[in-house]
Amino acid sequence: MSVMNPNCSYNADDAKLFRHISCINDVDLLQRDLLDLQRWMDRWLLKLNINKCKVVSYGHHIDIINDYYLQSDGSVSVLEHIDFIKDLGVTFDSKLKFDHHINEKVNKAYSVLGLIYRNFKYMSSDTFVMLYKTLVRSHLEYANCVWSPYRQMDI
């Protein structure tokens, strides 16, 4: 495996393998990519934390769950399937609806807003606006180009 696999995304110490699965051959290709990644890491003496390796399938009609595995120290570890994963502060669910993420961000914003009201009893409207823009709105706007609400119930 070369470092620049077109079906792999890299960010700092994180890598994501992906492939559009439309037939059993695609499943085999993704498994081969996983094993190639494992061999490349072994060759460069890099340690992979298999407990942090997860499988998420995205789509509307995900009927078949395919098992993927990695090998380490002579044993085979089947990767865990999960329904949502947090990546760079954004929670992605298998349907790409972002309900969990939006609820989490709104709750965090309300929490910070309550903190402002409890600790700043006497403040001018200019001070409140500055605190709101700095401490509350930043939680609501983080990575909104990714999860921006598009359904009427989320707006």
Secondary structure, 3 states (H helix, E strand, C coil): CCCCCCCEEEECCEEEECCCCCCHHHHHHHHHHHHHHHHHHHHCCCCCCHHHCEECCCCCCCCCCCCCEEEECCEEEECEECCEEEECCEEEECCCCCHHHHHHHHHHHHHHHHHHHHHCCCCCHHHHHHHHHHHHHHHHHCCHHHHCCCCCCCC
